[in-house]
Amino acid sequence: MLVSAKEMLLKAKEGKYAVGQFNINNLEWTKAILNTAQACQSPVILGVSEGAAKYMTGYGTVVGMVNGMLKSLNITVPVALHLDHGEYTGALACIEAGFSSVMFDGSHYPIDENIEKTKEIIRKAAEKGVSVEAEVGAIGGEEDGVVGGGEKADPAECAKIAALGIDMLAAGIGNIHGTYPPNWPGLDFDVLAKVQEVSGGIPLVLHGGTGIPAEMIQKAISLGVSKINVNTECQLAFAAATRKYIEAGLDLKGKGYDPRKLLKPGYEAMMDTVKEKMELFGSVGKA
């Protein structure tokens, strides 16, 4: 059964580890992440962007697939199904469809409008026990057409949003979606420490977890980051393993073209990537 992300993140904050949010794009992604979480006895958050949900034919399909897998794979670890970078209407639709967690990304609105819309999402989510993530300071890079310039969060704005009753706060600290350029200056830990001070102890979220050096990840966790989002790294692992399979001509041998065989190396590569991240985040054995 799906659970809200609230309890798993409060436990992570207290235990000084982070829970990974791994974005899903199809059945292989979902199966790889759930099986790895179960094997590692780690709580996990399945992230779904609005674009990925559309690709999978809608929020109802996603909820049906995930719930079906939880049952058929005998998943006993805590699993949250979370809307990633949701628009206002998308967040409301996910609450209705059976998601257990939503992110309302109001970072592109003026702060007062962000606050009003966030309040309404919190009210609707509370009726169904759904956890809510909000964002202050757009995360840089591009994710499913959502482009952010990487503005750093204003701690005063963070304090206002945190006080509304959200369960987790994503604050821009120089992190970006996608791969990091060679001249990336790194995370701004001063901003992170200030956000932690003013946010009333709620778990903080680090978006763009792909390619951030391990020591920066660990320092961010020590400063209150309890949820780390990973997407690009799984995509790269899947693509590289699939490329290797095809370049080796294995799709031309026997029934190597069968999608179950063709997609297997990518699926296994994703499991390895998810396991590495869970070990780095410290969530293994914390289910």
N, C-alpha and C positions, 0 to 999 in steps of 0.2 A: 504494500500500500504506500502510495506517495505521502510524503510528509512535508511540512513547511520547512524552510531552511533556517528558521529562527533558532530552534533549540540546538541544532548541530553547530551553528556558528557561535553561539554563546559558549558552548562547550569548547570549541576550538580556541576562542579568545582566552578563555580561562586556562586552557592547557598549553597555550603558546605554540599552536600549530595552525595550519590553514587547510580548509576543504577546497578541493579543486572543482571548478565549474568547467566541464568539458562540453563544447558545443556539439550537437548532433545534426547530421545532415540527411541521414537515411537509416535503414535497418542495420547495416553493417556497423555504422558508428555507434548506434545505441547498444547493440549486442556486445561490441568490444568493450565499451566503457562499463556496462553493467557487470559483465563477467569478470573484468579486472577488479572492480570495486569489491565484488564478493570474494574473490581469491585473496585480495589484500586486506579484507575485513576493514574497509575504509568507507566512511560516509561519502556521498558524492552528489553533485548537482549537475543535472543535464540541462545545458543551456540551449535555447532555441531562438534564433533571430527571427524577425518577421519574414525576412526573405526565405529562410530555410523552411519555415512553416508553410509558406505559400508553395514552395517547391514540393513539399510532402503532401500537398493538396489541402492543407488547413489545420487549424488547431485541434479539431475533433479527431482527425486521423492520428495526429501525434500522440494525443492523450490515450487513444485506443491502443496504439502500438506499444507504448511504454507500459501501460497497465497490463496488457497481455503478456509482455515479456517478464515483468516482475513476477507474475504467477508461473509462467512456464519454465523460467530459469531458476525458480525457487530463490529469489533474491531476498535476503533477510537484513541486509545492511540498510541504513537510512538513505533514501533517495528522494531528492526534490526535483521537480520539473519546473524550470524557471524561464520566463520570457526574458530575452536579452535585448537591451536597448529598445524597449517597447514605446510606441507612440501612445498617446492617451486612449484612443479607441482600441488599439491592439491590446493594451493592458486590461481594459474592461472586458474585452472578448475572451481573453485567456482565463480570467477569473471565472467567467461563466462556463467555459469549456472544460474546466477541471484541472488546470495547472495548479500547482501547490505553492508557487512563488512567482512574483512578477517584478521586473524592473521597469519603472517609468523613467524614461530619459527626457527630463524637461530642461536639460542643460542649455538648450538653444532658446528657451523663453526668457524674458526678463524675470528677475528673481521673484517678484510678486506673483506673476502668473504661474511660474514653476510651483510656488508654494500652494496656490489655490488648487491647481490641478492635482498636485501630490496629495493634498488633504482628501480630495474626493476619491482618489485611488485607494488610499488607506482605509477610508470608511467602507467602501465596497469590499475590499480584501478582508477586512476584519470580520465581516458577516460570514465568510466561508473559511476562516482560519488560514488565509493565504498570506505568506510573508511578502514584504515590500522592500525593494532596493530603489534608492534615488541617486541621482548624479548631480554633482556640482563641479563646474569646470570641465569642458568637453575633453574627452580622451582623444588624443591625436590619431592620425592615420585614417584608414577607411575600413569599415566593416559592413558588408552588404549594402553598399550605397550610402551609409551614414558616415559622413566625413567630418572629422574633428581636427582642429588645428593644434591640439595639445596644450590648451590654456591650463595654467595651474589654478587650483581651486583657491577661492578666497575663504580663509578660515571663518570669517564673520558670517558669510553666506552658509557655510557648512553648519554652523551652530544653529542658524534659523531652520534649516531643513531637518537637521537631526532632532530638533525639539518637537517636530510634528508627530513623532511616533512611528517613524520608519524602523525597520529591523536591521538594515545594513546601508552603509553609505559608500558610494564610489566617488572618490575625490581625485581629480587629475593632479598628478605629481611629476609630470614629465614623461609618463608612460604613453605608448602608442599601440594601436592595433597593427597587426601584420609584422613584417620583419623590421628590425631596427637598422637604421643606416649606420655606416662605420663611424660617422662623426657624432653619434648620439651622446649627449652629455651625461646621461644616467638619471636615476631617480633623485628627486629633491626631498631628502629626508627631513630637512628643516620644516618644509610645508607639511609633510606627513605628521611630524611630531606636534605641530600646532593644531592640525585638524583633530588629532587624537585627544588633545587637551580639551578642546571645546565641544566635542561631539557626544559627551555624556556617556562614554563607555560603550557605545554601540559598535558592533563589528565593522571593520573597514574592508573595502573591496579593491583589489588591484586588477584592473583590466589590462589586456595586452601582455599576458604572462609569457608569451613565446619569445625566447632570446634574451630575457633579462638574466644576467649572470647569477649563479647560485648564491653567492655571498650577499648580493643585493636583495634577493628574495628572502633570505633568512633574516636580514636586518629589518626588512619591511614587516615580516611576521612578528619580530620582537617589538615593533612599534605599533602593534594593534591590527595589522592586516590579517583577516581570518578567512577570506575567500579570494582565490586567485583564478582568473579566467584564462583558459587555454583553448585555442581553436586552430590557429595557423600551423602550429607544430604537428598536430594530428593530420592535418591536410597534407603537409609536406611529407610526412612519414608514409602516408597512404600512397601518395603519388609516386614517390621514389621506389617503393616496393612493387607497385603495379608496372612501372616503367621497366624495372629489372626483369620481371616475369616475361613481359612482351618482347623486350630486346633479346632475351635468351631464346626466343622462339617457342616458349612452352605452350603458348596458346594454339600452336599449330600441331602439337603432338597429341595423339589420341583425342580425348575430349577436353583438351586444355582450354578450349573456347567456352566451355560451360561457365556461366557467370559465377557459380559457386566456387569453381576452381580459380577462375580469373581474379576474383576479388579476395581470395583467401590470404595471399601474401600481404596485401594492404591492411586487411583486418588484423593479422598477427602483428604487423609493424605498429599499428595503432595501440594494441594492447601493451606492447613494450613501452611505448611513449607514455601512456597513461600511468603505467606502473612506476616508471622513473619519476614522473611528476609527483605522484602520491608519496613516494619515498622522500623526495626533496621537500615537500610541504609538511611532512611529519604526520600525515593522517593515517598511515598504515596501522592496523590493529586498534583503531579508535572507534570502530563501529559499535 
